[in-house]
Amino acid sequence: MTVHGDDGIDMVINSAERDSGGFLTVSGQLKNTGAELYTTPVQWGGTEEAVAATGRSLAAMTLVDSKDKKRYYVLRDTDNRPLTTSGFEPSIEAGKSLTFFAQFPAPAQSTTQVDLQFPGFANATIEIS
């Protein structure tokens, strides 16, 4: 699934997979489809001060389970670092991609779809496998 974002950036979602530990991992690429360098927005890291202190990340990504009326945030490790792609360069060259992952608590087993929300992109309904 491809979601078009602002200023020539696309988010391609390859998978949203549950694991036996009760987590859901979303993976894909952020592709610069424009002709110029794309500067990654600071908003991608979210607004939490503790997470912002860990450097660039995709911690602002969330999942919404409309059926059970729940929102899921990117998990954090014991040092409050987000369990998502982090430490990437502040820009993506034209025609290049940034491969990403983000790990969340898994929704209920009966939930087969969630809405992925990320700053600068339209809401995307994704299938959970």
URHUGI-V779619 format. One line per field, one symbol per residue. phi: phi as a letter, one per 30 degrees, with the letter a starting at -180 (. if undefined). A space follows every 50 residues. Layout:
# URHUGI-V779619
phi = ???
This chain:
# URHUGI-V779619
phi = .ccdcdhicccccdabcdbddjcbccblbccdcdcbecddddeddicddd deddjdacdddbcbcddchbcccedbddcidddaebidddbbdeicbcdb bbcbdddeeddcbbccbaejbdebdbdcc
